[in-house]
Amino acid sequence: MLLHLIVGYHQSCPNLVPVRGTKRKTHSEVAKKTSDLIPLCHPLALTRVAIDFEAAQADVSRAGAIICTATVETVGPTGVEMEALTAVNVALLTIYDMCKAVDRAMVMTGIKLLEKHGGKSGSFVAGG
């Protein structure tokens, strides 16, 4: 998605929440509802859910992008990667919904687990 289109769209539609300021609290609640959305996931007592957005400028290999990262923590003896992945997907779907009038060719890609510590399978760092 072209970032200048997002900015222009929100300048012409001031009633909409800016893309980078989408309701982080809402996405935090989504992480807590993962067990309602994904079969075989069980409810967890999450101690922290943080959603961050970063604008990545266009270059030769890609159009402008919005990078979404979720950090999820619990004190329980289980991993919370499904909660983090769910939060990221719903956050990106929210941005798609907000901007689809400007660009229906947006693509959500590269969604993956970057890092995980704890749980039955221990630690994981992507590419490490």
HELIX and SHEET records of a PDB file:
HELIX    1   1 LEU A    3  SER A   12  1                                  10    
HELIX    2   2 VAL A   19  GLY A   21  5                                   3    
HELIX    3   3 ARG A   24  LYS A   32  1                                   9    
HELIX    4   4 THR A   34  LEU A   37  1                                   4    
HELIX    5   5 GLU A   81  CYS A   99  1                                  19    
SHEET    1   A 2 LEU A  46  ALA A  56  0                                        
SHEET    2   A 2 ALA A  65  THR A  74 -1                                        
SHEET    1   B 2 GLU A 115  LYS A 116  0                                        
SHEET    2   B 2 PHE A 124  VAL A 125 -1                                        
END                                                                             
